[in-house]
Amino acid sequence: QIAYIYLDDQRWSQWSGKNRSRNRVHLKRVIQWYRNKAAEYGIQDLSFSVRYFILKPKGKLSVDVVQNFRFFSRATKQLASQLGFKTVDQFYADLKSGNPDAEIALVFHANSDARSFARVCRAGVKWSRCHNEYAMVTSKIGDWTLEYAQAHEILHLFGARDLYNIREARDYAVTDVMNYISSDLKYSDISPITAWAIGWQDELPQTPFKVEH
């Protein structure tokens, strides 16, 4: 499930009803792209449920604010309170809809121009013990990189890792979405190494770089 949270401070990041509607179209395209790529690995039942929220943070947003490690804690506490939950854990439990094994992707979106990123837990740490996994999309509606940013950052939350900062990967999986910024998402792929990372295939492919299991 994807919990998609619009950040709206009416200054640095503003969300009109029209822009929220346009973003839904973009995210639907991303999800369909995921399904098409999953089918290439024999996965026909890939499903996503998306819930949208609007959060009006206290104070002005900026690049420094959203990149601050304390932002996540403040934002989730405010959102949980806004929705009537006494604790953030109750909000998480509601997102999981009674299924403790459900995978949740928390995505914040600031309708502004900055570098998107994702923060994930250390390998081996269960989601129930680490609530700090989230993606921060900071691409404006209408920006050509938006769908790429959504697809790339959300995959981080399911185990994918960046390839573009690995020197030996420069000529390896060059069209992989974790390695390559395409002018249109349809030109990007999910290569075997990323498919393995997100659980779409069991066998680790041969790579020109060391892979930590």
N, C-alpha and C positions, 0 to 999 in steps of 0.2 A: 504494500500500500504506500502511496505517496501522500504525505501531508504537505501541501503547497501553501506557503505563507507569504502573502503580499505585505511588504513593508511600506507603509505610507505615512510619511511625516509632513506631507503637503509642501515640501520644499525640495530637498535633495532627491527624494523618491516620491513621485506622485502616481496614484492609480485611479484613473477614471473608469467608469463602467465599460466604456468602449475598449480601453486598453486591456482590461481584465478579460473581456470576451475575445479579443485578438490573441491574447496569450494562451487561452484555452485551445484555440486552433493550433497554435504552435506546439503545445504539449501533446495534443492528440497526434500530430505528425511524428513527434519523437517516439511516442509509444508504438505507433504503427511501424516505425522503422525498427524498433526493438523486436517486435513480433516477426517482421520479415527476416531479420538477421537470425533470430532464434530458430526459425524454420529451416535455415540452412544447416543447422546442427541437429535437426530431427526433433526439435521441440515445438510442438503444435498447440500446446495448451497454456502458453505464457499469458498471464492476465495481470492487469494493474487496476487498482481502485484508487481514484484520486479524490481527496477532500481538500477544499480550498478554504482558506482563512484570511482575514484582513487584520493586521496588527498595526496600530498607530502608536509607535514607540513614544515614550516620554523623552522629550528633547529632540534636538536636530540630529539627523543621521549624516554620516560622512564616511569616507573610506576608512579613516582611522577608527571610527566607532564600530563599524561592522566587522573590521578585522581584529578588534580587541577580543581577547579570549574570554572576557567577562560578558560579552554581548549575548552569547547563547543562553547563559543562565538567566540573565535579566529578561530576555525576550520570551523564553519559555514560561517563566513564572508569570509574566504579565499576561501571556496568552491563556494559560491555564485559568488564571483568575477571571479574565474576561469571559471565558466560557462557562464559569460557574464551578470549576473544580477547586477543591481545597488545596490540593498538592499537584505538582507536576507529574508525579507517578500516576495519579488518577487520570490525568490527561493522556499519558502514554497507554494506560490500560484501556481507555476508551478507543484509542486508535487501533489497538490490537483486537478489539471486538471479542474479547474472551479467548483469543487464541494466543497463548504465551509464546509460541514459536513463529508467529507472524513477523515478517520482515517489514520494517518501517523505514521509509526514506523521508527524512525531514528536509524540506527545501525552502529556504528563504529567498525571496526575489526582490531586490531593490531595482526599481525602474530608473537606473542611472548608468553612467559610463565609468566602469572600473573593471578590475580583473576579477573574474569569478574564481572560486576556490572551494575545496571541500576539506573538512576535518574529520578524520576517522580514528577509531580506537586502535590500540596496539593489537597485533595479530594474536589470536587465541583468547581475547577477552570477549565474553558473551555480551550481547546487546543489553541484557537485563542488568549487567553490572557497569555498563558504560553508556550514558545517555548523551554523550557529547558528539555523536556522529551526525553531521549535517552538511548540506551543501549551501553555498551562498552564491546565487546567480546575480550578477550585477551588469546585465546587458539591457539596453533600452529596447522597448517594443519597436520593431522596424529595423533594428540592427541586424546585419547579415550574419553575425556570429551567434545570435540568440539560440537557435535550435541546436547548434553544435555545443554551446556552453551547457545547455540543459542536458543533452545526451551524455556528454563527457562527465560532468560533475555528479550526476545521479549514479552513473556506473561506479564511481568511487565508493558509493555507499553500499554496493553489493560486492565489493572485493577487487575491482579493477584498480590498477596502478598506472601512473604516468609512464610513458615510454619515451617521450620527447627529451627527457633530461638524462637518458642513458646513452653514452657515447656509442656503444656497440649496437644500439638499436637504430642508429641513423639511417641505415639502409635495410632495416628489418621491419617488416609489417608497416611499411611507409604510409599506407592508407588507413591504418587502424585509427579509430576515433580517439584513442588515448595517445596518439603520436602525431596526428596530422589535423590541421585546421582546414577544412574544406569550404569552398564557396557555397556549397549546398550539402546538407547532411546526406543526401542520396549518394554522394561520391565517397562517403566514408564507409569503412568496414569494421566488423568485429573479427579480428584475426584469431587463430587458434590459441595464442598466448592469453589474450583477454578473455576468450570464451572459457578457457581453463580457470582463469582467476575468478570468474563470476559463477562457476559451477555448471557451465553449459556442456563441458566435455571433461571426462575423467583423466585422460592421458595428457601429461605435460609434454608439449611439443619441444623439439630441439630448438635451442636459442643460442645466439652468439654471446650471451651474457649469463651470469649466474642468477638463478631464480631461487629465492628463499621460500620454502614450503610453509 
